């Protein structure tokens, strides 16, 4: 999302949805269709034997792509996009145990946010369960205690307060999981 075309699609979806700009809506439909067309190949690569953990990331992998597909399904009334988002979420769930980072960007909190998005959109307990499993993976990789965890940043040497690479992003995911949904931090609703 942050490093690619999914981010552009996300912007167009949100901008078109808020402003009603027909050109932006048309372009978001095109961007959503393109994203839907390339996603099956990315999922196939992510589930292959040589797949790296990066396929699961929010910033340049399926957690970000799936997030945009969930939003596109809602904004554009395209149920096929939600089906793809569910497939992307399943691929992320399979990759999650191999992901060392707990952060939003490149890490488990980004995967967890996708699980919450898909669970809300689909009503499926499968994705709530996957979100809870992701939370347990995060806690298992944290320092401190279970009641006072310290979340390592992307350098894995200490905590940070940032959203993308630190505790704020992890806590944003935990907040949504505990509430069983709700808006993402910073997202227009």
ABEGO torsion letter per residue (X at the ends): XAABAAAAAAAAAAAAAAAGBAAAAAAAAAAAAAAAAAAAAAAAAAABAABBAAAABAAABAAAAAAAAAAAAAAAGBAAAAAAAAAAAAAAAAAAAABABABABGBAAAAAAAAAAAAAAAGBAAAAAAAAAAAAAAAAABBEBAABBBBBBAAGABBBABAAABAAAAAAAAAAAAAGEEBBBGBBX
